[in-house]
């Protein structure tokens, strides 16, 4: 959604909206529209700057993304081994 790079779906994080806030939904259990983002701060940044979240969810107002940012930042730290392999395999 952010960088428009194609990746295997396993590398993508599902994002759902609860109330007016974007939350990470790694298990895909939350109802409603889902948008997908790479587990990557650069991808998250792009999505926020392009206002991709309100567009993806057809939201009238801005959506909170702070909690999502923390999730992505955390996941990026945990997930260093698989992210290096995914950058080489195009
Ligand atoms: Zn991306």
PDB file of the backbone (N, CA, C, O) and the ligand in Angstrom, with CONECT records:
HET     ZN  A 101       1
ATOM      1  N   UNK A   1       0.837  -1.200   0.000  1.00  0.00           N
ATOM      2  CA  UNK A   1       0.000   0.000   0.000  1.00  0.00           C
ATOM      3  C   UNK A   1       0.869   1.246   0.000  1.00  0.00           C
ATOM      4  O   UNK A   1       0.557   2.218  -0.688  1.00  0.00           O
ATOM      5  N   UNK A   2       1.948   1.229   0.759  1.00  0.00           N
ATOM      6  CA  UNK A   2       2.793   2.424   0.858  1.00  0.00           C
ATOM      7  C   UNK A   2       3.698   2.581  -0.343  1.00  0.00           C
ATOM      8  O   UNK A   2       3.641   3.590  -1.045  1.00  0.00           O
ATOM      9  N   UNK A   3       4.538   1.576  -0.581  1.00  0.00           N
ATOM     10  CA  UNK A   3       5.580   1.732  -1.587  1.00  0.00           C
ATOM     11  C   UNK A   3       5.215   1.045  -2.893  1.00  0.00           C
ATOM     12  O   UNK A   3       5.936   1.188  -3.881  1.00  0.00           O
ATOM     13  N   UNK A   4       4.138   0.320  -2.921  1.00  0.00           N
ATOM     14  CA  UNK A   4       3.666  -0.349  -4.124  1.00  0.00           C
ATOM     15  C   UNK A   4       4.589  -1.442  -4.614  1.00  0.00           C
ATOM     16  O   UNK A   4       4.477  -1.900  -5.751  1.00  0.00           O
ATOM     17  N   UNK A   5       5.493  -1.852  -3.764  1.00  0.00           N
ATOM     18  CA  UNK A   5       6.337  -2.965  -4.127  1.00  0.00           C
ATOM     19  C   UNK A   5       5.548  -4.247  -3.978  1.00  0.00           C
ATOM     20  O   UNK A   5       4.742  -4.387  -3.059  1.00  0.00           O
ATOM     21  N   UNK A   6       5.778  -5.171  -4.870  1.00  0.00           N
ATOM     22  CA  UNK A   6       5.093  -6.447  -4.753  1.00  0.00           C
ATOM     23  C   UNK A   6       5.884  -7.373  -3.832  1.00  0.00           C
ATOM     24  O   UNK A   6       7.104  -7.489  -3.943  1.00  0.00           O
ATOM     25  N   UNK A   7       5.185  -8.011  -2.948  1.00  0.00           N
ATOM     26  CA  UNK A   7       5.838  -8.946  -2.033  1.00  0.00           C
ATOM     27  C   UNK A   7       4.919 -10.121  -1.798  1.00  0.00           C
ATOM     28  O   UNK A   7       3.709 -10.041  -2.010  1.00  0.00           O
ATOM     29  N   UNK A   8       5.506 -11.197  -1.364  1.00  0.00           N
ATOM     30  CA  UNK A   8       4.688 -12.323  -0.920  1.00  0.00           C
ATOM     31  C   UNK A   8       3.796 -11.852   0.219  1.00  0.00           C
ATOM     32  O   UNK A   8       4.193 -11.010   1.024  1.00  0.00           O
ATOM     33  N   UNK A   9       2.607 -12.394   0.278  1.00  0.00           N
ATOM     34  CA  UNK A   9       1.647 -11.904   1.250  1.00  0.00           C
ATOM     35  C   UNK A   9       2.121 -12.111   2.687  1.00  0.00           C
ATOM     36  O   UNK A   9       1.705 -11.387   3.592  1.00  0.00           O
ATOM     37  N   UNK A  10       2.980 -13.088   2.893  1.00  0.00           N
ATOM     38  CA  UNK A  10       3.494 -13.333   4.235  1.00  0.00           C
ATOM     39  C   UNK A  10       4.309 -12.189   4.794  1.00  0.00           C
ATOM     40  O   UNK A  10       4.451 -12.056   6.009  1.00  0.00           O
ATOM     41  N   UNK A  11       4.854 -11.350   3.899  1.00  0.00           N
ATOM     42  CA  UNK A  11       5.652 -10.228   4.353  1.00  0.00           C
ATOM     43  C   UNK A  11       4.821  -9.003   4.650  1.00  0.00           C
ATOM     44  O   UNK A  11       5.351  -7.979   5.081  1.00  0.00           O
ATOM     45  N   UNK A  12       3.526  -9.095   4.424  1.00  0.00           N
ATOM     46  CA  UNK A  12       2.680  -7.933   4.607  1.00  0.00           C
ATOM     47  C   UNK A  12       1.918  -8.008   5.919  1.00  0.00           C
ATOM     48  O   UNK A  12       1.530  -9.078   6.388  1.00  0.00           O
ATOM     49  N   UNK A  13       1.726  -6.850   6.480  1.00  0.00           N
ATOM     50  CA  UNK A  13       0.971  -6.761   7.717  1.00  0.00           C
ATOM     51  C   UNK A  13      -0.421  -6.241   7.396  1.00  0.00           C
ATOM     52  O   UNK A  13      -0.576  -5.243   6.691  1.00  0.00           O
ATOM     53  N   UNK A  14      -1.433  -6.927   7.920  1.00  0.00           N
ATOM     54  CA  UNK A  14      -2.791  -6.445   7.692  1.00  0.00           C
ATOM     55  C   UNK A  14      -3.087  -5.322   8.676  1.00  0.00           C
ATOM     56  O   UNK A  14      -2.787  -5.421   9.865  1.00  0.00           O
ATOM     57  N   UNK A  15      -3.676  -4.263   8.159  1.00  0.00           N
ATOM     58  CA  UNK A  15      -4.053  -3.128   8.985  1.00  0.00           C
ATOM     59  C   UNK A  15      -5.564  -3.019   8.986  1.00  0.00           C
ATOM     60  O   UNK A  15      -6.191  -3.030   7.927  1.00  0.00           O
ATOM     61  N   UNK A  16      -6.147  -2.915  10.152  1.00  0.00           N
ATOM     62  CA  UNK A  16      -7.580  -2.709  10.251  1.00  0.00           C
ATOM     63  C   UNK A  16      -7.822  -1.389  10.980  1.00  0.00           C
ATOM     64  O   UNK A  16      -6.913  -0.829  11.592  1.00  0.00           O
ATOM     65  N   UNK A  17      -9.040  -0.908  10.905  1.00  0.00           N
ATOM     66  CA  UNK A  17      -9.371   0.329  11.596  1.00  0.00           C
ATOM     67  C   UNK A  17     -10.356   0.033  12.714  1.00  0.00           C
ATOM     68  O   UNK A  17     -11.397  -0.587  12.494  1.00  0.00           O
ATOM     69  N   UNK A  18     -10.021   0.477  13.898  1.00  0.00           N
ATOM     70  CA  UNK A  18     -10.918   0.357  15.034  1.00  0.00           C
ATOM     71  C   UNK A  18     -11.251   1.766  15.488  1.00  0.00           C
ATOM     72  O   UNK A  18     -10.375   2.526  15.901  1.00  0.00           O
ATOM     73  N   UNK A  19     -12.557   2.110  15.404  1.00  0.00           N
ATOM     74  CA  UNK A  19     -12.918   3.488  15.707  1.00  0.00           C
ATOM     75  C   UNK A  19     -12.324   4.392  14.638  1.00  0.00           C
ATOM     76  O   UNK A  19     -12.646   4.245  13.459  1.00  0.00           O
ATOM     77  N   UNK A  20     -11.471   5.315  15.026  1.00  0.00           N
ATOM     78  CA  UNK A  20     -10.795   6.126  14.017  1.00  0.00           C
ATOM     79  C   UNK A  20      -9.285   5.967  14.142  1.00  0.00           C
ATOM     80  O   UNK A  20      -8.517   6.907  13.938  1.00  0.00           O
ATOM     81  N   UNK A  21      -8.893   4.760  14.480  1.00  0.00           N
ATOM     82  CA  UNK A  21      -7.469   4.500  14.630  1.00  0.00           C
ATOM     83  C   UNK A  21      -7.047   3.263  13.854  1.00  0.00           C
ATOM     84  O   UNK A  21      -7.736   2.243  13.868  1.00  0.00           O
ATOM     85  N   UNK A  22      -5.905   3.363  13.175  1.00  0.00           N
ATOM     86  CA  UNK A  22      -5.356   2.210  12.473  1.00  0.00           C
ATOM     87  C   UNK A  22      -4.647   1.305  13.464  1.00  0.00           C
ATOM     88  O   UNK A  22      -3.846   1.774  14.273  1.00  0.00           O
ATOM     89  N   UNK A  23      -4.931   0.024  13.407  1.00  0.00           N
ATOM     90  CA  UNK A  23      -4.239  -0.921  14.274  1.00  0.00           C
ATOM     91  C   UNK A  23      -3.716  -2.088  13.451  1.00  0.00           C
ATOM     92  O   UNK A  23      -4.313  -2.472  12.445  1.00  0.00           O
ATOM     93  N   UNK A  24      -2.605  -2.641  13.887  1.00  0.00           N
ATOM     94  CA  UNK A  24      -2.044  -3.811  13.230  1.00  0.00           C
ATOM     95  C   UNK A  24      -2.916  -5.019  13.532  1.00  0.00           C
ATOM     96  O   UNK A  24      -3.393  -5.199  14.653  1.00  0.00           O
ATOM     97  N   UNK A  25      -3.111  -5.837  12.513  1.00  0.00           N
ATOM     98  CA  UNK A  25      -3.965  -7.015  12.669  1.00  0.00           C
ATOM     99  C   UNK A  25      -3.239  -8.228  12.091  1.00  0.00           C
ATOM    100  O   UNK A  25      -3.659  -8.778  11.073  1.00  0.00           O
ATOM    101  N   UNK A  26      -2.151  -8.646  12.738  1.00  0.00           N
ATOM    102  CA  UNK A  26      -1.308  -9.700  12.148  1.00  0.00           C
ATOM    103  C   UNK A  26      -2.034 -11.022  11.960  1.00  0.00           C
ATOM    104  O   UNK A  26      -1.670 -11.797  11.075  1.00  0.00           O
ATOM    105  N   UNK A  27      -3.037 -11.296  12.755  1.00  0.00           N
ATOM    106  CA  UNK A  27      -3.740 -12.581  12.624  1.00  0.00           C
ATOM    107  C   UNK A  27      -4.953 -12.489  11.711  1.00  0.00           C
ATOM    108  O   UNK A  27      -5.607 -13.492  11.425  1.00  0.00           O
ATOM    109  N   UNK A  28      -5.245 -11.274  11.256  1.00  0.00           N
ATOM    110  CA  UNK A  28      -6.381 -11.127  10.352  1.00  0.00           C
ATOM    111  C   UNK A  28      -7.712 -11.390  11.014  1.00  0.00           C
ATOM    112  O   UNK A  28      -8.640 -11.879  10.368  1.00  0.00           O
ATOM    113  N   UNK A  29      -7.822 -11.072  12.302  1.00  0.00           N
ATOM    114  CA  UNK A  29      -9.043 -11.402  13.041  1.00  0.00           C
ATOM    115  C   UNK A  29     -10.013 -10.238  13.147  1.00  0.00           C
ATOM    116  O   UNK A  29     -11.180 -10.431  13.489  1.00  0.00           O
ATOM    117  N   UNK A  30      -9.545  -9.038  12.858  1.00  0.00           N
ATOM    118  CA  UNK A  30     -10.420  -7.877  13.020  1.00  0.00           C
ATOM    119  C   UNK A  30     -11.345  -7.728  11.823  1.00  0.00           C
ATOM    120  O   UNK A  30     -10.938  -7.971  10.687  1.00  0.00           O
ATOM    121  N   UNK A  31     -12.571  -7.336  12.069  1.00  0.00           N
ATOM    122  CA  UNK A  31     -13.543  -7.198  10.986  1.00  0.00           C
ATOM    123  C   UNK A  31     -13.305  -5.918  10.178  1.00  0.00           C
ATOM    124  O   UNK A  31     -12.543  -5.035  10.572  1.00  0.00           O
ATOM    125  N   UNK A  32     -13.974  -5.859   9.058  1.00  0.00           N
ATOM    126  CA  UNK A  32     -13.921  -4.633   8.276  1.00  0.00           C
ATOM    127  C   UNK A  32     -12.881  -4.695   7.172  1.00  0.00           C
ATOM    128  O   UNK A  32     -12.247  -5.726   6.947  1.00  0.00           O
ATOM    129  N   UNK A  33     -12.723  -3.586   6.498  1.00  0.00           N
ATOM    130  CA  UNK A  33     -11.762  -3.499   5.408  1.00  0.00           C
ATOM    131  C   UNK A  33     -10.357  -3.691   5.935  1.00  0.00           C
ATOM    132  O   UNK A  33     -10.030  -3.251   7.037  1.00  0.00           O
ATOM    133  N   UNK A  34      -9.534  -4.345   5.151  1.00  0.00           N
ATOM    134  CA  UNK A  34      -8.136  -4.481   5.522  1.00  0.00           C
ATOM    135  C   UNK A  34      -7.260  -3.835   4.477  1.00  0.00           C
ATOM    136  O   UNK A  34      -7.542  -3.906   3.281  1.00  0.00           O
ATOM    137  N   UNK A  35      -6.205  -3.209   4.928  1.00  0.00           N
ATOM    138  CA  UNK A  35      -5.192  -2.714   4.015  1.00  0.00           C
ATOM    139  C   UNK A  35      -3.896  -3.417   4.381  1.00  0.00           C
ATOM    140  O   UNK A  35      -3.728  -3.879   5.509  1.00  0.00           O
ATOM    141  N   UNK A  36      -2.995  -3.496   3.439  1.00  0.00           N
ATOM    142  CA  UNK A  36      -1.759  -4.227   3.706  1.00  0.00           C
ATOM    143  C   UNK A  36      -0.552  -3.337   3.545  1.00  0.00           C
ATOM    144  O   UNK A  36      -0.469  -2.498   2.648  1.00  0.00           O
ATOM    145  N   UNK A  37       0.391  -3.557   4.459  1.00  0.00           N
ATOM    146  CA  UNK A  37       1.577  -2.718   4.513  1.00  0.00           C
ATOM    147  C   UNK A  37       2.770  -3.632   4.761  1.00  0.00           C
ATOM    148  O   UNK A  37       2.647  -4.644   5.450  1.00  0.00           O
ATOM    149  N   UNK A  38       3.918  -3.278   4.203  1.00  0.00           N
ATOM    150  CA  UNK A  38       5.123  -4.025   4.551  1.00  0.00           C
ATOM    151  C   UNK A  38       5.503  -3.741   6.000  1.00  0.00           C
ATOM    152  O   UNK A  38       5.234  -2.666   6.537  1.00  0.00           O
ATOM    153  N   UNK A  39       6.128  -4.729   6.608  1.00  0.00           N
ATOM    154  CA  UNK A  39       6.620  -4.520   7.982  1.00  0.00           C
ATOM    155  C   UNK A  39       7.902  -3.702   7.891  1.00  0.00           C
ATOM    156  O   UNK A  39       9.005  -4.230   8.036  1.00  0.00           O
ATOM    157  N   UNK A  40       7.741  -2.439   7.656  1.00  0.00           N
ATOM    158  CA  UNK A  40       8.875  -1.631   7.254  1.00  0.00           C
ATOM    159  C   UNK A  40       8.525  -0.171   7.527  1.00  0.00           C
ATOM    160  O   UNK A  40       7.480   0.311   7.088  1.00  0.00           O
ATOM    161  N   UNK A  41       9.386   0.525   8.243  1.00  0.00           N
ATOM    162  CA  UNK A  41       9.061   1.904   8.584  1.00  0.00           C
ATOM    163  C   UNK A  41       8.985   2.792   7.347  1.00  0.00           C
ATOM    164  O   UNK A  41       8.193   3.734   7.301  1.00  0.00           O
ATOM    165  N   UNK A  42       9.803   2.494   6.353  1.00  0.00           N
ATOM    166  CA  UNK A  42       9.780   3.303   5.137  1.00  0.00           C
ATOM    167  C   UNK A  42       8.428   3.180   4.449  1.00  0.00           C
ATOM    168  O   UNK A  42       7.870   4.160   3.955  1.00  0.00           O
ATOM    169  N   UNK A  43       7.919   1.964   4.428  1.00  0.00           N
ATOM    170  CA  UNK A  43       6.633   1.719   3.785  1.00  0.00           C
ATOM    171  C   UNK A  43       5.518   2.406   4.588  1.00  0.00           C
ATOM    172  O   UNK A  43       4.612   3.011   4.015  1.00  0.00           O
ATOM    173  N   UNK A  44       5.598   2.305   5.891  1.00  0.00           N
ATOM    174  CA  UNK A  44       4.627   2.965   6.766  1.00  0.00           C
ATOM    175  C   UNK A  44       4.645   4.478   6.542  1.00  0.00           C
ATOM    176  O   UNK A  44       3.600   5.113   6.404  1.00  0.00           O
ATOM    177  N   UNK A  45       5.848   5.037   6.509  1.00  0.00           N
ATOM    178  CA  UNK A  45       5.987   6.484   6.313  1.00  0.00           C
ATOM    179  C   UNK A  45       5.329   6.945   5.022  1.00  0.00           C
ATOM    180  O   UNK A  45       4.602   7.937   4.994  1.00  0.00           O
ATOM    181  N   UNK A  46       5.600   6.205   3.957  1.00  0.00           N
ATOM    182  CA  UNK A  46       5.021   6.542   2.664  1.00  0.00           C
ATOM    183  C   UNK A  46       3.499   6.519   2.719  1.00  0.00           C
ATOM    184  O   UNK A  46       2.823   7.414   2.212  1.00  0.00           O
ATOM    185  N   UNK A  47       2.991   5.485   3.340  1.00  0.00           N
ATOM    186  CA  UNK A  47       1.534   5.340   3.414  1.00  0.00           C
ATOM    187  C   UNK A  47       0.925   6.513   4.175  1.00  0.00           C
ATOM    188  O   UNK A  47      -0.116   7.040   3.782  1.00  0.00           O
ATOM    189  N   UNK A  48       1.573   6.919   5.259  1.00  0.00           N
ATOM    190  CA  UNK A  48       1.050   8.035   6.039  1.00  0.00           C
ATOM    191  C   UNK A  48       1.131   9.330   5.241  1.00  0.00           C
ATOM    192  O   UNK A  48       0.188  10.120   5.224  1.00  0.00           O
ATOM    193  N   UNK A  49       2.255   9.537   4.587  1.00  0.00           N
ATOM    194  CA  UNK A  49       2.428  10.788   3.844  1.00  0.00           C
ATOM    195  C   UNK A  49       1.462  10.894   2.672  1.00  0.00           C
ATOM    196  O   UNK A  49       1.007  11.983   2.322  1.00  0.00           O
ATOM    197  N   UNK A  50       1.155   9.753   2.074  1.00  0.00           N
ATOM    198  CA  UNK A  50       0.208   9.774   0.947  1.00  0.00           C
ATOM    199  C   UNK A  50      -1.240   9.722   1.412  1.00  0.00           C
ATOM    200  O   UNK A  50      -2.166   9.671   0.602  1.00  0.00           O
ATOM    201  N   UNK A  51      -1.422   9.736   2.727  1.00  0.00           N
ATOM    202  CA  UNK A  51      -2.771   9.595   3.281  1.00  0.00           C
ATOM    203  C   UNK A  51      -3.439   8.346   2.716  1.00  0.00           C
ATOM    204  O   UNK A  51      -4.620   8.353   2.372  1.00  0.00           O
ATOM    205  N   UNK A  52      -2.671   7.302   2.632  1.00  0.00           N
ATOM    206  CA  UNK A  52      -3.198   6.068   2.063  1.00  0.00           C
ATOM    207  C   UNK A  52      -4.223   5.426   2.983  1.00  0.00           C
ATOM    208  O   UNK A  52      -5.127   4.735   2.513  1.00  0.00           O
ATOM    209  N   UNK A  53      -4.097   5.643   4.275  1.00  0.00           N
ATOM    210  CA  UNK A  53      -5.023   4.987   5.207  1.00  0.00           C
ATOM    211  C   UNK A  53      -6.448   5.526   5.094  1.00  0.00           C
ATOM    212  O   UNK A  53      -7.379   4.744   4.899  1.00  0.00           O
ATOM    213  N   UNK A  54      -6.640   6.833   5.210  1.00  0.00           N
ATOM    214  CA  UNK A  54      -8.025   7.327   5.039  1.00  0.00           C
ATOM    215  C   UNK A  54      -8.601   6.958   3.683  1.00  0.00           C
ATOM    216  O   UNK A  54      -9.800   6.703   3.569  1.00  0.00           O
ATOM    217  N   UNK A  55      -7.762   6.927   2.654  1.00  0.00           N
ATOM    218  CA  UNK A  55      -8.264   6.566   1.329  1.00  0.00           C
ATOM    219  C   UNK A  55      -8.655   5.099   1.273  1.00  0.00           C
ATOM    220  O   UNK A  55      -9.700   4.744   0.727  1.00  0.00           O
ATOM    221  N   UNK A  56      -7.808   4.247   1.844  1.00  0.00           N
ATOM    222  CA  UNK A  56      -8.071   2.810   1.792  1.00  0.00           C
ATOM    223  C   UNK A  56      -9.356   2.465   2.532  1.00  0.00           C
ATOM    224  O   UNK A  56     -10.082   1.549   2.144  1.00  0.00           O
ATOM    225  N   UNK A  57      -9.627   3.201   3.591  1.00  0.00           N
ATOM    226  CA  UNK A  57     -10.815   2.883   4.398  1.00  0.00           C
ATOM    227  C   UNK A  57     -11.979   3.821   4.107  1.00  0.00           C
ATOM    228  O   UNK A  57     -13.008   3.780   4.782  1.00  0.00           O
ATOM    229  N   UNK A  58     -11.806   4.663   3.096  1.00  0.00           N
ATOM    230  CA  UNK A  58     -12.853   5.626   2.751  1.00  0.00           C
ATOM    231  C   UNK A  58     -13.306   6.406   3.970  1.00  0.00           C
ATOM    232  O   UNK A  58     -14.498   6.628   4.180  1.00  0.00           O
ATOM    233  N   UNK A  59     -12.346   6.812   4.758  1.00  0.00           N
ATOM    234  CA  UNK A  59     -12.649   7.547   5.981  1.00  0.00           C
ATOM    235  C   UNK A  59     -12.832   9.023   5.665  1.00  0.00           C
ATOM    236  O   UNK A  59     -12.126   9.588   4.830  1.00  0.00           O
ATOM    237  N   UNK A  60     -13.784   9.632   6.342  1.00  0.00           N
ATOM    238  CA  UNK A  60     -14.041  11.055   6.132  1.00  0.00           C
ATOM    239  C   UNK A  60     -12.949  11.921   6.767  1.00  0.00           C
ATOM    240  O   UNK A  60     -12.533  12.935   6.207  1.00  0.00           O
ATOM    241  N   UNK A  61     -12.506  11.501   7.931  1.00  0.00           N
ATOM    242  CA  UNK A  61     -11.517  12.293   8.648  1.00  0.00           C
ATOM    243  C   UNK A  61     -10.178  11.592   8.728  1.00  0.00           C
ATOM    244  O   UNK A  61     -10.021  10.497   8.188  1.00  0.00           O
ATOM    245  N   UNK A  62      -9.228  12.192   9.380  1.00  0.00           N
ATOM    246  CA  UNK A  62      -7.920  11.560   9.552  1.00  0.00           C
ATOM    247  C   UNK A  62      -7.998  10.366  10.490  1.00  0.00           C
ATOM    248  O   UNK A  62      -8.860  10.307  11.366  1.00  0.00           O
ATOM    249  N   UNK A  63      -7.098   9.425  10.300  1.00  0.00           N
ATOM    250  CA  UNK A  63      -7.063   8.241  11.144  1.00  0.00           C
ATOM    251  C   UNK A  63      -5.802   8.263  12.006  1.00  0.00           C
ATOM    252  O   UNK A  63      -4.731   8.679  11.564  1.00  0.00           O
ATOM    253  N   UNK A  64      -5.957   7.812  13.230  1.00  0.00           N
ATOM    254  CA  UNK A  64      -4.799   7.749  14.115  1.00  0.00           C
ATOM    255  C   UNK A  64      -3.836   6.655  13.674  1.00  0.00           C
ATOM    256  O   UNK A  64      -4.259   5.545  13.350  1.00  0.00           O
ATOM    257  N   UNK A  65      -2.574   6.958  13.660  1.00  0.00           N
ATOM    258  CA  UNK A  65      -1.603   5.971  13.195  1.00  0.00           C
ATOM    259  C   UNK A  65      -0.471   5.747  14.199  1.00  0.00           C
ATOM    260  O   UNK A  65       0.470   5.004  13.920  1.00  0.00           O
ATOM    261  N   UNK A  66      -0.561   6.379  15.349  1.00  0.00           N
ATOM    262  CA  UNK A  66       0.548   6.299  16.305  1.00  0.00           C
ATOM    263  C   UNK A  66       0.750   4.867  16.821  1.00  0.00           C
ATOM    264  O   UNK A  66       1.880   4.389  16.911  1.00  0.00           O
ATOM    265  N   UNK A  67      -0.345   4.196  17.155  1.00  0.00           N
ATOM    266  CA  UNK A  67      -0.215   2.827  17.652  1.00  0.00           C
ATOM    267  C   UNK A  67       0.351   1.908  16.579  1.00  0.00           C
ATOM    268  O   UNK A  67       1.159   1.022  16.857  1.00  0.00           O
ATOM    269  N   UNK A  68      -0.083   2.134  15.371  1.00  0.00           N
ATOM    270  CA  UNK A  68       0.408   1.325  14.263  1.00  0.00           C
ATOM    271  C   UNK A  68       1.908   1.557  14.061  1.00  0.00           C
ATOM    272  O   UNK A  68       2.666   0.623  13.797  1.00  0.00           O
ATOM    273  N   UNK A  69       2.317   2.817  14.191  1.00  0.00           N
ATOM    274  CA  UNK A  69       3.737   3.142  14.030  1.00  0.00           C
ATOM    275  C   UNK A  69       4.588   2.355  15.026  1.00  0.00           C
ATOM    276  O   UNK A  69       5.640   1.819  14.676  1.00  0.00           O
ATOM    277  N   UNK A  70       4.122   2.295  16.260  1.00  0.00           N
ATOM    278  CA  UNK A  70       4.869   1.560  17.277  1.00  0.00           C
ATOM    279  C   UNK A  70       4.938   0.080  16.945  1.00  0.00           C
ATOM    280  O   UNK A  70       5.970  -0.558  17.151  1.00  0.00           O
ATOM    281  N   UNK A  71       3.854  -0.465  16.435  1.00  0.00           N
ATOM    282  CA  UNK A  71       3.825  -1.879  16.045  1.00  0.00           C
ATOM    283  C   UNK A  71       4.839  -2.158  14.945  1.00  0.00           C
ATOM    284  O   UNK A  71       5.590  -3.131  15.010  1.00  0.00           O
ATOM    285  N   UNK A  72       4.852  -1.298  13.938  1.00  0.00           N
ATOM    286  CA  UNK A  72       5.767  -1.506  12.816  1.00  0.00           C
ATOM    287  C   UNK A  72       7.204  -1.376  13.288  1.00  0.00           C
ATOM    288  O   UNK A  72       8.063  -2.167  12.898  1.00  0.00           O
ATOM    289  N   UNK A  73       7.468  -0.387  14.122  1.00  0.00           N
ATOM    290  CA  UNK A  73       8.819  -0.184  14.639  1.00  0.00           C
ATOM    291  C   UNK A  73       9.284  -1.406  15.419  1.00  0.00           C
ATOM    292  O   UNK A  73      10.427  -1.841  15.278  1.00  0.00           O
ATOM    293  N   UNK A  74       8.406  -1.954  16.234  1.00  0.00           N
ATOM    294  CA  UNK A  74       8.746  -3.149  17.013  1.00  0.00           C
ATOM    295  C   UNK A  74       8.992  -4.339  16.110  1.00  0.00           C
ATOM    296  O   UNK A  74       9.990  -5.045  16.256  1.00  0.00           O
ATOM    297  N   UNK A  75       8.091  -4.557  15.187  1.00  0.00           N
ATOM    298  CA  UNK A  75       8.175  -5.716  14.302  1.00  0.00           C
ATOM    299  C   UNK A  75       9.442  -5.648  13.471  1.00  0.00           C
ATOM    300  O   UNK A  75      10.067  -6.673  13.197  1.00  0.00           O
ATOM    301  N   UNK A  76       9.823  -4.445  13.070  1.00  0.00           N
ATOM    302  CA  UNK A  76      11.016  -4.289  12.261  1.00  0.00           C
ATOM    303  C   UNK A  76      12.247  -4.762  13.027  1.00  0.00           C
ATOM    304  O   UNK A  76      13.170  -5.337  12.450  1.00  0.00           O
ATOM    305  N   UNK A  77      12.247  -4.515  14.318  1.00  0.00           N
ATOM    306  CA  UNK A  77      13.379  -4.944  15.143  1.00  0.00           C
ATOM    307  C   UNK A  77      13.433  -6.456  15.259  1.00  0.00           C
ATOM    308  O   UNK A  77      14.500  -7.059  15.142  1.00  0.00           O
ATOM    309  N   UNK A  78      12.278  -7.067  15.490  1.00  0.00           N
ATOM    310  CA  UNK A  78      12.224  -8.513  15.682  1.00  0.00           C
ATOM    311  C   UNK A  78      12.565  -9.235  14.379  1.00  0.00           C
ATOM    312  O   UNK A  78      13.183 -10.299  14.392  1.00  0.00           O
ATOM    313  N   UNK A  79      12.165  -8.656  13.280  1.00  0.00           N
ATOM    314  CA  UNK A  79      12.111  -9.363  12.011  1.00  0.00           C
ATOM    315  C   UNK A  79      13.325  -9.091  11.116  1.00  0.00           C
ATOM    316  O   UNK A  79      13.182  -9.047   9.894  1.00  0.00           O
ATOM    317  N   UNK A  80      14.505  -8.911  11.695  1.00  0.00           N
ATOM    318  CA  UNK A  80      15.649  -8.495  10.886  1.00  0.00           C
ATOM    319  C   UNK A  80      16.117  -9.581   9.920  1.00  0.00           C
ATOM    320  O   UNK A  80      16.537  -9.265   8.807  1.00  0.00           O
ATOM    321  N   UNK A  81      16.054 -10.853  10.318  1.00  0.00           N
ATOM    322  CA  UNK A  81      16.601 -11.894   9.458  1.00  0.00           C
ATOM    323  C   UNK A  81      15.787 -12.060   8.186  1.00  0.00           C
ATOM    324  O   UNK A  81      16.361 -12.174   7.103  1.00  0.00           O
ATOM    325  N   UNK A  82      14.457 -12.075   8.291  1.00  0.00           N
ATOM    326  CA  UNK A  82      13.644 -12.305   7.120  1.00  0.00           C
ATOM    327  C   UNK A  82      13.601 -11.074   6.215  1.00  0.00           C
ATOM    328  O   UNK A  82      13.390 -11.200   5.009  1.00  0.00           O
ATOM    329  N   UNK A  83      13.802  -9.881   6.790  1.00  0.00           N
ATOM    330  CA  UNK A  83      13.746  -8.684   5.946  1.00  0.00           C
ATOM    331  C   UNK A  83      14.986  -8.581   5.074  1.00  0.00           C
ATOM    332  O   UNK A  83      14.917  -8.040   3.971  1.00  0.00           O
ATOM    333  N   UNK A  84      16.133  -9.095   5.552  1.00  0.00           N
ATOM    334  CA  UNK A  84      17.325  -9.053   4.721  1.00  0.00           C
ATOM    335  C   UNK A  84      17.189 -10.000   3.530  1.00  0.00           C
ATOM    336  O   UNK A  84      17.651  -9.692   2.431  1.00  0.00           O
ATOM    337  N   UNK A  85      16.555 -11.152   3.751  1.00  0.00           N
ATOM    338  CA  UNK A  85      16.420 -12.101   2.660  1.00  0.00           C
ATOM    339  C   UNK A  85      15.388 -11.610   1.646  1.00  0.00           C
ATOM    340  O   UNK A  85      15.495 -11.922   0.460  1.00  0.00           O
ATOM    341  N   UNK A  86      14.396 -10.851   2.094  1.00  0.00           N
ATOM    342  CA  UNK A  86      13.355 -10.413   1.172  1.00  0.00           C
ATOM    343  C   UNK A  86      13.836  -9.254   0.295  1.00  0.00           C
ATOM    344  O   UNK A  86      13.275  -9.026  -0.776  1.00  0.00           O
ATOM    345  N   UNK A  87      14.870  -8.515   0.732  1.00  0.00           N
ATOM    346  CA  UNK A  87      15.382  -7.426  -0.097  1.00  0.00           C
ATOM    347  C   UNK A  87      16.238  -7.968  -1.248  1.00  0.00           C
ATOM    348  O   UNK A  87      16.283  -7.380  -2.328  1.00  0.00           O
ATOM    349  N   UNK A  88      16.916  -9.094  -1.002  1.00  0.00           N
ATOM    350  CA  UNK A  88      17.747  -9.644  -2.054  1.00  0.00           C
ATOM    351  C   UNK A  88      16.915 -10.388  -3.100  1.00  0.00           C
ATOM    352  O   UNK A  88      17.202 -10.304  -4.294  1.00  0.00           O
ATOM    353  N   UNK A  89      15.901 -11.106  -2.661  1.00  0.00           N
ATOM    354  CA  UNK A  89      15.094 -11.852  -3.607  1.00  0.00           C
ATOM    355  C   UNK A  89      14.020 -10.990  -4.212  1.00  0.00           C
ATOM    356  O   UNK A  89      12.970 -10.773  -3.607  1.00  0.00           O
ATOM    357  N   UNK A  90      14.281 -10.492  -5.420  1.00  0.00           N
ATOM    358  CA  UNK A  90      13.301  -9.584  -6.002  1.00  0.00           C
ATOM    359  C   UNK A  90      12.279 -10.370  -6.805  1.00  0.00           C
ATOM    360  O   UNK A  90      11.362  -9.782  -7.379  1.00  0.00           O
TER     361      UNK A  90
HETATM  362 ZN    ZN A 101       5.642  -1.402   1.034  1.00  0.00          ZN
END
